């Protein structure tokens, strides 16, 4: 009997140990599940915090731009001699003659440069393109070229960033080519609407870009819009000489003719700006969409064709409209690769890009 009790006790103890081991395995599984859930919760919280932070930074930056735009925009059109001085009789300058003859009205901007520089001391110009969302200050950081690629007006890190130039360019726009960078934001801000120039009709009907500085208003006329590779324009081309610049302009024409839009007539005697932004879709990271415009007013705006014109012809010549020539001036070009004669620039096209 005693032996039976001993056997029963031993058996009961063994079953209890097995049950305990079973519970222990279950608890381990449960603990693993708890840890996984906890990690997922932590990750979710981190993601939400980062999203909220980025949303706040972006919203704050966009609100700042919106407030700034409201302050500077009166959008009344004034005489092409803007900014106007007190009424002192003086002879009109050649650049004013050019704008007047071309019928260019400069949109008025209520720019308080002291206030703008208090917002950010790196602001040195303002760019405006009608019928786009491009109506922003231009900045240049004094030591860090790509700072404004991911920093906003208030110095916060994030998007949308700012429109900016690099230290390779001076701030007075007298370089052969001043390159202005901006993000292709999905919400339509910054340089997103630069892509409007991919459309033939928009390119043909929106020729002017306005750049405002403390001293003057520079008027540019768009002459090219096309997709390029992501090579750094100022570092991979020679802008140290007129010959190098001429070679670059030839490169621009060749690229634009292979599927972009362009107007003929720009030479190494001109100064241009290049507006650069990203593209969307396949291989977007290796491509850039460029819109380029030539300076119409200022000391360095006359083309070689203008300088060589005979005295009996008008003093002002617009290479894009043909104004002042014999009526056979070059117009807008578009090449899809089917017309080899147009590729060589032999056939002039009208303002719609059709032969």
C-alpha positions as CSV (number, residue, x, y, z in Angstrom):
1,X,0.0,0.0,0.0
2,X,2.8,2.3,0.9
3,X,4.5,1.5,-2.3
4,X,1.3,2.3,-4.2
5,X,1.2,5.7,-2.5
6,X,4.8,6.4,-3.4
7,X,4.2,5.5,-7.0
8,X,1.1,7.7,-7.2
9,X,3.0,10.6,-5.6
10,X,5.9,10.2,-8.0
11,X,3.5,10.0,-10.9
12,X,1.7,13.1,-9.8
13,X,4.9,15.0,-9.3
14,X,6.0,14.1,-12.8
15,X,2.7,15.3,-14.3
16,X,2.9,18.5,-12.4
17,X,6.4,19.1,-13.8
18,X,5.3,18.4,-17.3
19,X,2.4,20.8,-16.9
20,X,4.7,23.4,-15.5
21,X,7.0,23.0,-18.5
22,X,4.0,23.3,-20.8
23,X,2.9,26.5,-19.1
24,X,6.5,27.9,-19.2
25,X,6.6,27.3,-23.0
26,X,3.2,29.0,-23.5
27,X,4.4,31.9,-21.4
28,X,7.5,32.3,-23.5
29,X,5.5,32.4,-26.7
30,X,3.2,35.0,-25.1
31,X,6.1,37.1,-24.0
32,X,7.6,37.0,-27.6
33,X,4.2,38.1,-28.9
34,X,4.1,40.9,-26.3
35,X,7.6,42.1,-27.3
36,X,6.7,42.1,-31.0
37,X,3.5,44.1,-30.3
38,X,5.4,46.5,-28.1
39,X,8.1,47.0,-30.8
40,X,5.4,47.6,-33.4
41,X,3.7,50.1,-31.2
42,X,7.0,51.9,-30.6
43,X,7.7,52.0,-34.3
44,X,4.2,53.3,-35.0
45,X,4.7,56.0,-32.5
46,X,8.0,57.0,-33.9
47,X,6.6,57.1,-37.5
48,X,3.6,59.2,-36.3
49,X,5.9,61.6,-34.5
50,X,8.2,62.0,-37.5
51,X,5.2,62.4,-39.8
52,X,3.7,65.0,-37.5
53,X,7.0,66.8,-37.2
54,X,7.5,66.8,-41.0
55,X,3.8,67.9,-41.5
56,X,4.3,70.8,-39.1
57,X,7.6,71.9,-40.7
58,X,6.1,71.8,-44.2
59,X,2.9,73.5,-43.2
60,X,4.7,76.2,-41.3
61,X,7.0,76.8,-44.3
62,X,4.1,77.0,-46.7
63,X,2.3,79.4,-44.4
64,X,5.3,81.6,-44.3
65,X,5.6,81.6,-48.1
66,X,1.9,82.4,-48.4
67,X,2.1,85.3,-46.0
68,X,5.1,86.6,-47.8
69,X,3.4,86.4,-51.1
70,X,0.4,88.2,-49.9
71,X,2.6,91.1,-48.7
72,X,4.5,91.5,-51.9
73,X,1.7,91.0,-54.4
74,X,-0.3,94.0,-55.5
75,X,-0.1,92.7,-59.1
76,X,-1.0,96.0,-60.7
77,X,0.8,96.5,-64.0
78,X,3.0,99.5,-64.4
79,X,5.1,101.2,-67.1
80,X,8.1,99.2,-68.2
81,X,10.4,101.8,-66.5
82,X,9.5,100.3,-63.1
83,X,10.9,100.9,-60.5
84,X,10.1,104.5,-61.1
85,X,12.1,107.4,-59.8
86,X,10.6,110.8,-58.9
87,X,9.7,112.8,-62.0
88,X,13.0,114.1,-63.2
89,X,13.2,114.6,-66.9
90,X,15.8,112.2,-68.4
91,X,16.3,110.3,-71.6
92,X,14.9,106.7,-71.6
93,X,17.6,104.1,-71.3
94,X,18.1,101.5,-74.1
95,X,16.8,98.7,-71.9
96,X,13.5,100.7,-71.2
97,X,13.2,101.1,-75.0
98,X,13.6,97.4,-75.5
99,X,10.8,96.5,-73.0
100,X,8.5,99.3,-74.3
101,X,9.0,98.2,-77.9
102,X,8.4,94.6,-77.0
103,X,5.3,95.6,-75.1
104,X,6.5,94.1,-71.9
105,X,4.6,95.3,-68.8
106,X,6.3,94.5,-65.5
107,X,4.1,93.2,-62.7
108,X,4.5,95.4,-59.6
109,X,5.7,93.8,-56.5
110,X,5.5,95.4,-53.1
111,X,9.0,94.2,-52.1
112,X,10.2,95.4,-48.7
113,X,13.8,94.2,-48.8
114,X,14.6,95.2,-45.3
115,X,11.7,93.1,-44.1
116,X,12.6,90.2,-46.4
117,X,16.2,90.2,-45.0
118,X,14.9,90.2,-41.5
119,X,13.0,87.0,-42.4
120,X,16.2,85.5,-43.8
121,X,19.4,87.5,-44.5
122,X,20.2,85.2,-47.5
123,X,17.3,86.5,-49.6
124,X,18.7,88.5,-52.4
125,X,16.1,88.4,-55.3
126,X,12.5,87.5,-56.1
127,X,11.3,85.4,-59.1
128,X,7.8,85.5,-60.6
129,X,6.4,83.6,-63.6
130,X,2.8,84.5,-64.6
131,X,0.1,81.8,-64.4
132,X,2.3,79.5,-62.4
133,X,2.8,79.1,-58.6
134,X,6.4,80.4,-59.0
135,X,6.4,83.6,-56.9
136,X,9.2,83.2,-54.4
137,X,12.3,84.7,-53.0
138,X,15.7,83.4,-54.2
139,X,18.4,82.7,-51.6
140,X,22.1,81.8,-51.6
141,X,23.8,80.4,-48.5
142,X,27.3,82.0,-47.9
143,X,29.1,78.7,-47.1
144,X,27.0,75.6,-47.8
145,X,25.8,75.3,-51.4
146,X,23.0,72.8,-50.9
147,X,21.8,74.1,-47.6
148,X,18.4,75.3,-48.9
149,X,17.8,72.0,-50.6
150,X,16.4,70.8,-47.3
151,X,16.2,73.9,-45.1
152,X,13.3,76.4,-45.0
153,X,13.2,80.2,-44.7
154,X,13.2,79.9,-40.9
155,X,16.2,77.5,-40.9
156,X,14.1,74.4,-40.0
157,X,15.3,71.2,-41.7
158,X,12.8,69.7,-44.1
159,X,10.7,70.5,-47.1
160,X,9.8,72.4,-49.3
161,X,13.1,74.1,-48.9
162,X,13.8,77.3,-50.8
163,X,14.6,78.4,-54.4
164,X,18.4,78.9,-54.3
165,X,21.6,79.5,-56.3
166,X,25.0,78.3,-55.5
167,X,28.2,80.2,-54.7
168,X,29.5,79.6,-58.3
169,X,27.0,82.3,-59.3
170,X,27.2,85.9,-58.3
171,X,24.1,87.6,-56.9
172,X,23.9,90.3,-59.5
173,X,22.9,87.9,-62.4
174,X,25.8,89.0,-64.6
175,X,27.2,85.5,-65.1
176,X,26.8,83.8,-68.4
177,X,24.4,81.3,-66.8
178,X,22.7,81.7,-63.4
179,X,21.2,78.4,-62.2
180,X,18.3,78.5,-59.8
181,X,17.2,75.3,-58.1
182,X,13.9,74.3,-56.6
183,X,12.0,71.2,-55.6
184,X,9.2,69.5,-57.7
185,X,6.7,69.5,-54.8
186,X,3.6,67.3,-55.3
187,X,1.4,70.0,-53.8
188,X,2.2,72.3,-56.6
189,X,4.6,74.6,-54.7
190,X,8.2,75.6,-55.5
191,X,9.2,74.6,-59.0
192,X,6.4,72.0,-59.6
193,X,4.5,74.3,-62.1
194,X,7.7,74.8,-64.0
195,X,6.5,71.6,-65.8
196,X,3.8,73.7,-67.4
197,X,6.4,74.6,-70.0
198,X,6.3,71.0,-71.2
199,X,3.1,72.0,-72.9
200,X,3.5,73.6,-76.4
201,X,0.7,76.1,-75.9
202,X,2.0,77.3,-72.5
203,X,5.5,77.6,-73.8
204,X,4.3,79.7,-76.7
205,X,2.0,82.0,-74.7
206,X,4.1,82.5,-71.5
207,X,7.4,83.9,-72.6
208,X,8.5,86.1,-69.7
209,X,10.2,85.5,-66.4
210,X,10.6,88.4,-63.9
211,X,13.5,88.6,-61.5
212,X,13.4,91.5,-58.9
213,X,16.4,92.7,-57.1
214,X,17.0,95.6,-54.7
215,X,18.3,97.7,-57.7
216,X,16.3,96.6,-60.7
217,X,13.8,94.3,-62.4
218,X,15.3,91.9,-64.8
219,X,13.1,90.6,-67.6
220,X,13.9,87.3,-69.2
221,X,12.3,85.6,-72.2
222,X,12.1,81.8,-72.2
223,X,13.9,80.2,-75.0
224,X,14.2,76.5,-74.0
225,X,12.3,73.9,-72.0
226,X,13.5,70.3,-72.0
227,X,14.4,67.3,-69.9
228,X,18.2,66.8,-69.3
229,X,20.4,64.5,-67.2
230,X,21.3,65.3,-63.7
231,X,24.8,66.6,-64.4
232,X,25.8,69.7,-62.4
233,X,25.5,72.4,-65.0
234,X,28.1,74.8,-63.6
235,X,30.6,72.2,-62.8
236,X,30.4,70.1,-66.0
237,X,30.5,73.0,-68.5
238,X,33.0,75.7,-69.2
239,X,31.6,79.2,-68.3
240,X,35.0,80.8,-67.9
241,X,35.2,82.0,-71.5
242,X,32.9,83.1,-74.3
243,X,33.9,80.1,-76.4
244,X,33.0,77.7,-73.6
245,X,29.7,79.4,-73.1
246,X,29.0,79.2,-76.9
247,X,29.7,75.5,-76.8
248,X,27.2,75.2,-73.9
249,X,24.5,77.0,-75.8
250,X,25.0,74.7,-78.8
251,X,24.6,71.8,-76.4
252,X,21.3,73.3,-75.1
253,X,19.9,73.6,-78.6
254,X,20.9,70.0,-79.5
255,X,19.2,68.7,-76.3
256,X,16.1,70.8,-76.7
257,X,15.6,69.8,-80.3
258,X,15.4,66.2,-79.4
259,X,12.0,66.5,-77.8
260,X,11.9,69.9,-75.9
261,X,10.8,73.3,-76.9
262,X,13.1,76.2,-77.8
263,X,13.3,79.5,-79.6
264,X,16.4,80.3,-81.7
265,X,18.4,83.5,-81.5
266,X,20.4,83.3,-78.2
267,X,24.1,83.8,-78.5
268,X,27.2,84.1,-76.3
269,X,26.6,87.8,-76.1
270,X,23.5,87.1,-73.9
271,X,23.1,86.3,-70.2
272,X,20.7,83.5,-69.3
273,X,19.0,81.9,-66.3
274,X,18.4,78.2,-65.9
275,X,15.5,77.0,-63.7
276,X,16.2,73.4,-62.6
277,X,13.9,70.9,-60.9
278,X,13.3,67.2,-60.7
279,X,11.1,65.0,-62.9
280,X,8.6,62.3,-62.1
281,X,8.2,58.8,-63.3
282,X,10.8,56.3,-64.5
283,X,14.5,57.2,-63.8
284,X,13.4,60.5,-62.3
285,X,16.4,60.6,-60.0
286,X,18.8,60.8,-63.0
287,X,16.9,63.5,-64.8
288,X,16.2,67.2,-64.5
289,X,13.6,69.4,-66.2
290,X,15.1,72.7,-67.3
291,X,13.5,76.0,-68.3
292,X,16.0,78.6,-69.7
293,X,15.4,82.2,-70.4
294,X,17.5,85.0,-71.9
295,X,17.9,88.5,-70.4
296,X,16.1,91.2,-72.4
297,X,17.2,94.3,-70.4
298,X,20.4,95.2,-68.7
299,X,23.9,96.0,-69.8
300,X,24.6,92.5,-71.2
301,X,21.3,91.7,-72.9
302,X,22.0,92.6,-76.5
303,X,22.6,89.7,-78.9
304,X,25.4,89.6,-81.5
305,X,22.7,89.9,-84.2
306,X,21.6,93.2,-82.6
307,X,25.1,94.6,-82.4
308,X,25.7,93.9,-86.1
309,X,22.5,95.4,-87.4
310,X,22.8,98.1,-90.0
311,X,22.0,101.7,-89.1
312,X,18.8,101.8,-91.1
313,X,17.2,98.9,-89.2
314,X,15.6,99.5,-85.8
315,X,18.0,99.7,-82.9
316,X,16.1,97.0,-81.0
317,X,15.8,93.5,-82.3
318,X,14.0,90.7,-80.5
319,X,15.4,87.4,-81.9
320,X,12.3,85.5,-80.8
321,X,9.5,87.5,-82.3
322,X,11.6,88.8,-85.3
323,X,10.7,92.4,-84.4
324,X,13.1,94.6,-86.3
325,X,14.3,92.1,-88.8
326,X,13.1,91.5,-92.4
327,X,10.1,89.5,-91.3
328,X,11.8,86.1,-91.5
329,X,13.0,85.8,-87.9
330,X,13.3,82.5,-86.3
331,X,10.3,81.3,-84.2
332,X,9.5,78.5,-81.9
333,X,10.9,75.1,-82.6
334,X,9.8,71.6,-81.6
335,X,11.5,68.5,-82.8
336,X,10.2,65.0,-82.2
337,X,13.0,63.3,-84.1
338,X,11.0,62.9,-87.3
339,X,12.1,66.0,-89.1
340,X,15.9,66.0,-89.7
341,X,15.8,69.4,-91.5
342,X,14.3,71.0,-88.4
343,X,16.9,69.2,-86.3
344,X,19.5,71.2,-88.2
345,X,17.5,74.4,-87.7
346,X,17.1,74.9,-91.4
347,X,13.3,75.4,-91.4
348,X,11.8,78.3,-89.5
349,X,8.6,77.5,-87.5
350,X,5.8,79.8,-86.5
351,X,4.8,80.7,-82.9
352,X,2.9,77.4,-82.5
353,X,5.9,75.3,-83.3
354,X,4.5,74.1,-86.6
355,X,6.1,74.3,-90.0
